[in-house]
Amino acid sequence: MKKIISLLLTLLLVAGVLTGCTPKEPDKPVEEKLKIGVILVGDENEGYTFAHMEGIRAAMKANGLSDDQVIWKYSIGETQQCYDAAVDLVEQGCKAVFSNSYGHQQFMQQAATEYPDVKFVAATGDTAALSGLDNFSNAFTNVYESRYVSGIVAGMKLAELDAAGMIPAESYKDGKVLIGYVGAFPYAEVVSGFTAFFLGVKSVFPAVTMEVIYTNSWFDLTAEGETANTLMADHCVIIGQHADSTGAPAAVEAALAKGTVAYSVGYNVDMLAVAPHAALTSATNNWGVYYTYAFGQVVKGEKIATDWAEGYKTGAVAITELGSSCAPGTQEAVDKAITAIKTGDLHVFDVANWTVNGIHLNELKIDLTGDFDTDDPEDKNAIIDGYFHESEFRSAPSFSIYVDGIFEK
């Protein structure tokens, strides 16, 4: 009987081979696509976020990522909503999560603590180095460099107006021409930026002073427009901004059309569409440089730098197209300054060019311990070799003092 069964099994195996019915190998598991999550404080209607969106799209293209590999979260507040968004992205399979607003940071850090196998980046933040987390990073650009250059554009315009006798007498304050600045919040990021802008103006037109008014909002079309109007009512000739809407440039354009001598320097995006005659240029970021790097690290499975900050040397910052109202010779002045920044011959915060209470400082410590004072041994004097080393110890800006010539209303 056993011989008969054995013979039958042999015949069945032979028949299987002859008919091609070999045992089927198990299916190989389908490899899941890499996914990256993005948490944005606004959407394409808000200049700051739009610049990030453009950078992310550039990074996707550079790293060969398809549309279904990036999951977007728009208009996420600087609240628990950010943490919830981060967790949702992790649950959807994201191996890295990026956010673009300072107020997102604490919630991103919380998520990073709970999900150590996922990379988290809080743009413009400043706590990654202190967190002790290997999967949590901060990033910003050296936008103070492009703000300085945009100040040169404004200074060239002031020089032209002054030479032509077109600056109203009311716009002089103690013998200096008054300019204005619409600031979002009194944070170091804003103070560093408007100081760089002011120093850029002053490098061309030294007889200048600047009034700053805060809106206490990153994006408020109405408040930014009203603040610009207040500054112009105070006889400011140039209105700069660290605020994310077109409110200020639009207000300046309307005032210029009615005969007010006033011009605008914007932020993030080209403002010529809303202020074709008043807009001189905008300081801007090329976030594609950072995101291309960071997405590349995620693709390779490598660590993202804890603190990242780059400027003109890598093309991470720029100014937008010069407006038709810019003074003759502006492009040449801009090109010269950018070259000098790239070569290291020009340092934005060179102590020879600014004072505090009439004194040229040789020490200005920055807080590296997170306790909001600068008396700890770990804190650093950021003035080295005659200039303040902005964004070199941490990616987030840290220049937070008012220099002479700048005042708050």
Stockholm file with secondary structure:
# STOCKHOLM 1.0

chainA/1-409         MKKIISLLLTLLLVAGVLTGCTPKEPDKPVEEKLKIGVILVGDENEGYTFAHMEGIRAAMKANGLSDDQVIWKYSIGETQQCYDAAVDLVEQGCKAVFSNSYGHQQFMQQAATEYPDVKFVAATGDTAALSGLDNFSNAFTNVYESRYVSGIVAGMKLAELDAAGMIPAESYKDGKVLIGYVGAFPYAEVVSGFTAFFLGVKSVFPAVTMEVIYTNSWFDLTAEGETANTLMADHCVIIGQHADSTGAPAAVEAALAKGTVAYSVGYNVDMLAVAPHAALTSATNNWGVYYTYAFGQVVKGEKIATDWAEGYKTGAVAITELGSSCAPGTQEAVDKAITAIKTGDLHVFDVANWTVNGIHLNELKIDLTGDFDTDDPEDKNAIIDGYFHESEFRSAPSFSIYVDGIFEK
#=GR chainA/1-409 SS CHHHHHHHHHHHHHHHHHHTCCCCCCCCCCCCCCCEEEECSSCTTSHHHHHHHHHHHHHHHHTTCCGGGEEEECSCCSSHHHHHHHHHHHHTTCSEEEECSGGGHHHHHHHHHHCTTSEEEEETCCCHHHHCCTTEEEEEECHHHHHHHHHHHHHHHHHHHHHTTCSCGGGEETTEEEEEEEESCSSHHHHHHHHHHHHHHHHHCCSEEEEEEECSSSCCHHHHHHHHHHHHHTTCSEEEEESSSSHHHHHHHHHHHTTCCCEEEEESSCCTTTCTTTEEEEEEECTHHHHHHHHHHHHHTCCCCSEEEECGGGTCEEECCCCTTSCTTHHHHHHHHHHHHHHTSCCTTBGGGCCBTTBCCSCCEECCSSSSCSCSTTCEECEETTEECTTSSSSSCCCCCCCTTEEEC
#=GC SS_cons         CHHHHHHHHHHHHHHHHHHTCCCCCCCCCCCCCCCEEEECSSCTTSHHHHHHHHHHHHHHHHTTCCGGGEEEECSCCSSHHHHHHHHHHHHTTCSEEEECSGGGHHHHHHHHHHCTTSEEEEETCCCHHHHCCTTEEEEEECHHHHHHHHHHHHHHHHHHHHHTTCSCGGGEETTEEEEEEEESCSSHHHHHHHHHHHHHHHHHCCSEEEEEEECSSSCCHHHHHHHHHHHHHTTCSEEEEESSSSHHHHHHHHHHHTTCCCEEEEESSCCTTTCTTTEEEEEEECTHHHHHHHHHHHHHTCCCCSEEEECGGGTCEEECCCCTTSCTTHHHHHHHHHHHHHHTSCCTTBGGGCCBTTBCCSCCEECCSSSSCSCSTTCEECEETTEECTTSSSSSCCCCCCCTTEEEC
//
